[in-house]
Amino acid sequence: MKYQKVGAALASFALAGLLSAPGLALAADDGDTVTIGLLSAFTGPFASFGQLQKEGAVLALEEYGNQVAGKKIEVIYADDQLDNELAVAKAKQLVEQDKVDIITGLVSGDEGLSVGDYMKGKNIPIVPMYAASEDMTMREGDPYIIRPTWTGAQPMDVFGYWLAQDKGYKKIYMIGEDYSYPYNQAGGFKRGFLRGGGEEVTTVWHPVPTSDYSSLIASIPLDQGYDAVLYNGAGSDAVAFVKQFVEFGMQDQIPLLGQSNTFEKPDLDSMPAEIVGSYSAHLTTDDLDTPNWNTFHDAFEKRWGHGPTAASEFAYGSMKMILRAIEALDGDVSDKAALAKAMLAVDLSDEPRGPVSLDDHNAAVQNVYIREVAQNDQGELYNKGLFTAKGVSQFGPYDPALYMSQPADSRSEPAGKRADMPAAMLTVEQDYELVPFGQ
Amino acid sequence: MIQSTRSAWRPERAEHRFGWSLGALVFILMVTLPWYADAYTITTYTRSIYFGFLALSVALLLGQGGMISLTQTIFFGMTGYVIGLLGAERGIAFPWPELAGLLLVVVVAFLFALVLMRTYGLVFLMLSLALGQIGWSFARQNTSLLHGWAGMRGIKPPELFGLDLSVSSHFYWLSLAVFCGALWVLWRIVESRFGLVIRGIRENPRRMSALGYHVFWQRVAIFVVAALFAAVGGILAAWSSGIVTPSTLHLNRMIWVLLVVILGGARYFWGPVLGTVIAVWLDVVISQLTPRYNTVIGIIFVLVILMAPNGLLGLWDSLQARRRRNRPPGSAL
């Protein structure tokens, strides 16, 4: 009996302690610290994007010495493995346990929307660094969501318009990954392409991830007058697709195009040199040569031993916007509405990738670069800028109200044929002006 | 380690009093949790509870029936998908989407069981793996209805008895109450004649058949019951996280639950519960300490299972047994 009494007493103390242990709150909120939660995919299929994001954010933090206006900046990195359910669980942890003042990071659009759902009414600013689902700052916009980066459709609308206007393409065959971000990229592309004079965009979707593309590539209809194949996918899928495309000898028969992330580094390093000349569009390009970009590029390379990508530039710029907003408030982030307002007021004209401003829906207005894959003297592939469209908004050249009255992009929306596209979406008052890159 | 067909979940008489007082203490601490713990502790226990249902489902099949089924996450996710489809997307009010989800689970589990219960052992395992993978692939590839990889979002808990379930402490109390009810049902099943028959089939199906029991239908019945436990947990999970994705159904989650059950002790009534609470907290604590948390948690699992093949409760039991052996003869128990 004695043993059991001692055991019971010990067990009850241990239990009470264990049950009430507040999950090891590492960040003590003593008023001298601003806590930022960086929620991203550090493991799983998009781990490389998460890692590049972290590198960009850390560079910005180190420039400030992890300190702003006398406040220590503490960043809590949470890994969601690109799993939307886990992303919500981790967001709960950041909000309830770590009591973060700001949530940032977010790689994929679905991740962003799921976390956005949970964060509704929590009054904590969210700064998506790479999540590009346009509805976060559009149909489901929120004063607490501030996105100084991009939407999926933003660069692709310009890309489609340019291909139709300058290259005279009429028909595009698109093979894409079957989820929301490629839908949004396809949506932007179709609007721009059909408005610019294109006739048809045929879309075929495959599940993520796919490693064998032989049947998809073999079924590309070479005899039906398509001007190019656009691969609307990224990461390991893009590497596998491009390699097999070249193994089939397709690049000699039909030009290959990519979505914004298809030819991004470091994946581009694993692709064959036969794809030199392939076009894509993004908000950065590897041969940018402005003082802001060069300063950033050199600092990044010095710190991490490799060059930056769009993911790291976006993270750097977003984190800098956050830090400047905290600075503008003199370190007092207790009023979250004021914090969100301060972020909107930050001057982003010195962004490394080019000047950025925020529109009425808290989304970025910025340069879009048309690029082609090129090879440098060392034989390395890189993205070479061809044209720049300045001041592109998330609505493209459209009126925001008209744009938002259209159904959200999906695997079948908008229509792929010129005849099926609403007439209002085929004409705009003022379309893009594309200037040669570097001007 | 095969014991008599008597329920191994029934504690030894000598430990009865200790067990009851410990149970009462834990129960009081759990009920009063929202008054002394912080918000995230409550969220974590809510998570433990809904994964606890999944663990109970696996443990019922494994501990009682001796079957390792890799299909349980399908039933867990299925109710969530139905709630998403009918409730979140078509606006049908509680309780119809939830009931429809449970009904669908019963039908699908019955159909699965018709196939699975013709087999035993390794064939059963491989067949259940195949069925589980089919369910997961369907959810991942069906974009028109289930939105593929992105899954269903926008699921909200209903208002029950005037209780606003979007408040985390309310939701926790509801989950705890449902879980206690489920534990009671499970206890009744285990102690019933049906439970005895299932354990009999685990030990020797031929003999049970010779005794006049229809082994096939008894096994079908336990499979459907186990699926319902997972399905109820799935409802709570969908309400709590507001989202269901194919990863909810994925084999990784299934293996995690299997490990959790073995960690706690599959043959013990409280094994799956203890295992789930420990595993959920391990995730929370270790992921804050190192980015390599998956490796660390994996190593912990391996070590525990190597040193305590019957789970933590099995380890506790064997320590007790050793202590009893070491006690000098004649000392009072």
Chai-1 contact restraints between the chains, C-beta under 6 A:
chainA,res_idxA,chainB,res_idxB,connection_type,confidence,min_distance_angstrom,max_distance_angstrom,comment,restraint_id
A,Q4,B,F18,contact,1.0,0.0,6.0,A-B,restraint_1
A,S12,B,L25,contact,1.0,0.0,6.0,A-B,restraint_2
A,L19,B,L29,contact,1.0,0.0,6.0,A-B,restraint_3
A,S20,B,Y36,contact,1.0,0.0,6.0,A-B,restraint_4
A,S20,B,A37,contact,1.0,0.0,6.0,A-B,restraint_5
A,P22,B,D38,contact,1.0,0.0,6.0,A-B,restraint_6
A,P22,B,T41,contact,1.0,0.0,6.0,A-B,restraint_7
A,G23,B,Y40,contact,1.0,0.0,6.0,A-B,restraint_8
A,G23,B,V284,contact,1.0,0.0,6.0,A-B,restraint_9
A,L24,B,V285,contact,1.0,0.0,6.0,A-B,restraint_10
A,L26,B,Q288,contact,1.0,0.0,6.0,A-B,restraint_11
A,F42,B,P291,contact,1.0,0.0,6.0,A-B,restraint_12
A,D83,B,S247,contact,1.0,0.0,6.0,A-B,restraint_13
A,N84,B,G151,contact,1.0,0.0,6.0,A-B,restraint_14
A,N84,B,I243,contact,1.0,0.0,6.0,A-B,restraint_15
A,N84,B,T245,contact,1.0,0.0,6.0,A-B,restraint_16
A,E85,B,S241,contact,1.0,0.0,6.0,A-B,restraint_17
A,E85,B,I243,contact,1.0,0.0,6.0,A-B,restraint_18
A,E85,B,T245,contact,1.0,0.0,6.0,A-B,restraint_19
A,E85,B,T248,contact,1.0,0.0,6.0,A-B,restraint_20
A,V88,B,S241,contact,1.0,0.0,6.0,A-B,restraint_21
A,V88,B,I243,contact,1.0,0.0,6.0,A-B,restraint_22
A,K92,B,T43,contact,1.0,0.0,6.0,A-B,restraint_23
A,Q93,B,Y40,contact,1.0,0.0,6.0,A-B,restraint_24
A,E96,B,A39,contact,1.0,0.0,6.0,A-B,restraint_25
A,E96,B,Y40,contact,1.0,0.0,6.0,A-B,restraint_26
A,E96,B,T43,contact,1.0,0.0,6.0,A-B,restraint_27
A,Q97,B,Y40,contact,1.0,0.0,6.0,A-B,restraint_28
A,D110,B,A150,contact,1.0,0.0,6.0,A-B,restraint_29
A,S114,B,R153,contact,1.0,0.0,6.0,A-B,restraint_30
A,S114,B,I243,contact,1.0,0.0,6.0,A-B,restraint_31
A,D117,B,R153,contact,1.0,0.0,6.0,A-B,restraint_32
A,D117,B,G242,contact,1.0,0.0,6.0,A-B,restraint_33
A,D178,B,T143,contact,1.0,0.0,6.0,A-B,restraint_34
A,D178,B,G148,contact,1.0,0.0,6.0,A-B,restraint_35
A,Y179,B,G148,contact,1.0,0.0,6.0,A-B,restraint_36
A,Y179,B,W149,contact,1.0,0.0,6.0,A-B,restraint_37
A,Y179,B,A150,contact,1.0,0.0,6.0,A-B,restraint_38
A,S180,B,A150,contact,1.0,0.0,6.0,A-B,restraint_39
A,P207,B,Q141,contact,1.0,0.0,6.0,A-B,restraint_40
A,V208,B,W149,contact,1.0,0.0,6.0,A-B,restraint_41
A,R411,B,T143,contact,1.0,0.0,6.0,A-B,restraint_42
